[in-house]
Amino acid sequence: MVNQAITQFVWNKKAKIKYRTMIGPKEQGGLDMPDFQIVSEALKVVWVRRLSDSNGTASWSHIPLSYLQSVGGLFLLQCNFDLKLLKVDIPIDFYKEAPCAWQKVNCNTSNTKKQVLSEIVWNNHHIKIERYSIYYKKWHDAGLTKIEYFFQGNRFLTCEESCSKFKINTNFLNYFGLCHAVPQKWINTLKGNVTEPLQKRSEKDKISLDKLSCRSATKFFVKSKFVAPTAERRMKEASLKEHTIQLIYSLPFNVTKDTRLAIFQYN
């Protein structure tokens, strides 16, 4: 409702520019228009950082962490998880919505061998057994956290080798199930048997939890939702440089400081 009211204020009639364009930065053809769904998600992500910073010692953190105990507690925030694939029961909506907001920022797909090796096995939404992500607390406590720890020399370690290395007690079926749950695409990447080119994952867009702020989270959500103006394609076809396009986008806001006149020029 709030987003709709803002759109009506800008246009006073049917919008001629996509809402997902107007929320973008001015220099990219947007209007820096607030999106209150994005504001809400950014605030929830910042709450997740506060939960992480509390290290489980703050009294207010005890209840949300109790719901995540079966998947490692605060360790979950380091994982590449999808809350829908975890065997957890969280009855309070906010305690579900906040991790879901963080998973949008933290979720990624590894495409290079280095990225695959650094993937955390536990609670990983790519590694599933019977449709759910997995978490073995004793294995985690023993230090087996990443794929690189049990994939060495172009192969998975045998069950006996892993049990000896990490001092864990398990049977062949459990260990084989874990290895078999690793996506075949990742195994091909690890073995160098990739049959099709993979799109490289950009590390620039990834925000670490300890450096996260409300502003950086908002920028991330805006970037993921923003749609460039349709006029930009025509400007690029006319061989206009990126800097020139940005100057054109900024023009309505440089000719006047009055908000309504600026919006009129933007329209």
N, C-alpha and C positions, 0 to 999 in steps of 0.2 A: 504493500500500500504506500509506504514512504517513497520507494523508488518511482512508483507511478505518479505520485504527487510532484516529485521533482521534474519528471519528464513533461508533465503538463505545464509546469511553471516555465520551462525553457521554450516550449513550442506553442502553448495555448491552443493546440489543435493536434491532429495526428502527426506524429513524429516523422520527419523526412530523413533523419539519419538514425542508423541502428543504435539502440541503447548500448550495446557492447562496444560501439565505437566511442560514444560520448564519455564513457568512464575512463578512457585512455588519457595519457598525458597530452598537453596542448601541442607540444612540438611534434607529436605523431598524428595529429589530426583529431584528437579528443578534446574534451572539455574539462578534464579533471573532475568530473561529476562523481560525487560519492555514491558508492553502492553499499547499502547497509547490510547486505548479506556478506559481502567481503569484509566489512568492518567487524561484523560479528565473528566471522571465522578467524580474522587476524587476532582479535582479543582472546579467543579460545586457544590459539597457538601460543600466545604469550603466557597464558595461564599454565600451559604444559611446560614451558621453560621454568616458571616459578616452581612447579611441582618437581622438576628435575633438580633445580638448585637447592630445594629444601633437603634433598638427600634422605627423605623419609623421616626427618627429625621434627619437623613442624607438626603441631597437633592437627591442623586442618588437612594434612596430607594423608593421615592414617586411613581414612575411609576410602578415598579413591584408590590408594595403593592396595588395600585389602581385596578389591575386586580384580586386581591385576596380578595377585600373588601366584596364581597357577601358571602364568606365562612369564614369570621372571621379575615382576614388579617394575622398577625403574629401568631395568635392562631392556624392556619392551621398546622403549623410546629410541633405542639405538638400532632396532631391527627394521627390516624392510617389510612391514606388516600390513595386513588388511584386517580390520577389526571383525569383519563378517566371517573371516576364515579362522578365527580364534575360538577355542572352547572356553569362553568366559560368559558369565551372566552378570550384566551391569544393569541394575533396575532404574538408576537415575539417569535421565536423558542427558544432562550436561556432562556427566562423566563418560558418556559414550560419544557425544558430539565433539568434545575437546580432542581426544585421540584421533578421531576421524579427520578433524581439521589438520592435525599435525601429519597424518599419513599422506595427505595430499601434497604437502611440502616435501616430505621425506621419501615418498615412493619413487622408485626408479627402476630401470631395466638395464642390466649390465650386458655389454656387447663385446668388450675386449677381454682377453685372457686375464689381464691384471685386475679388471673390475670383477670378473666372475670369482677369482680366487679370494678377493676381499669381501665377498658376500657373507653376511652372517647367516648361518644355517637356520637357527631357531626363529620361529614365528615368521619365517619368510613366506610371503604370499605366492612365490614361485615354486616353493618346495612343499608339496602336500602329500599326505597319506589319508586315503579315504575322504577326500575333498576338504580336509582341514590342514592348516599349518601345524607344525609339530614343535614341541618343546620338551626336552628331556633334562630335567634339572640336574641330575647327577652327572650327566655328560658335560653340561655347561659348567658346573662347579669344578669339573676335572680339567677344564681349559679347552675343550673342544668346542670352538665357537664358529670358526670360519672354514670355508671349503678348502683353503690352502693347507689346513692342518691335517686333513686326511686324504688329500689328492696330491701325490708327489711322484715325480718321475714318470709323468704322462699316464698315471693310473691311480685308481683308488687304492689305499692301503687295504690289506686283508683285515678281516675281523680280528685275527690273532695279533697282527701288528698294531692295530689301533688300541686294543685292550692292553697290550704291553706298554705302549707309549703313553697312554693317558691314565693308566691304572683304573680302568673301568671294568665292570663285570656285566657282560651282556651276551646274548646268544647270536648266532649267525643270522637268523631271520630278522631280528630288529636292525642289525647293522646293514644287512643287504637291503632292507626296506628303505633305510635312510639314503643309501647310495642310489638306489633305483628311483627315488623321488626327485633327485636333481634333474632338471629339464634336459632333454636330449640335446637341445640347441646349445646349452652351456657345455655339455660334455664334448660336443663337436668342436666348440671354440677352444676348450682346454687341450684337446688333442691335436688341434690345428687342422681339423677336417671340415672347416666351414665351406659349404658349397655355394653360398650366396653372400654378396657383400652386406655387411651389417652397418647400420647407421650409428655413428659414434655418439655417445652420450656426452653432453656438455656438462662440465663440472662447475662452470661459472654460475649456473642458475641454482645450484644446490646450496642450501643454507644450513649451516651447522647449528644445532640447538643452542650451544653456548653463545653464539654470536647473533642470535635471532632477536629482533625487536618488532614492535607493532608496525613500524614503518616498512621494514624489509619484508615482513609477511604480507602487508597490504600490496606492496609492489609486485610480489610474486603472484598473488591471486589476480591482480589486475592484468598482469602480463599473460596469464594463462586464459583469461576470459576475453581480453581485448581483441577486436576485429578491426583491421585497418580500413580506412575509408575507401570506397570503390573508386574515387577520383584518383587515388594514388597510383593505380595501375596505368591510367592514362598519362599521368605525369611522368612515370618511368618510361612509357613508350615514346614520350617526347624527348627522352634523353636528359631529363632534368636530374641534376646531382642531388644526393641525399641532403646536403646542406641547404640547397635552394628550396627543396620541398619543405624542410623544417621552417625556413623563413616564411614561406607561404602560409603554413599552418599557424605560425605565431603572429601574423599580421593583424588579425582582428583584435588581439589583446594588447597590441602595441599602439594602435591608433587612438585608443581611449582607455581611461581608467574606470569609467562608469560601467557597472556590471551589466545593466540592461542593454546599453549601447554595444558593449562587447559581444553579448549574446546575439544581438541583432546582426552585427557584422559576421559573426560565426554562421548564423543561419543563411 
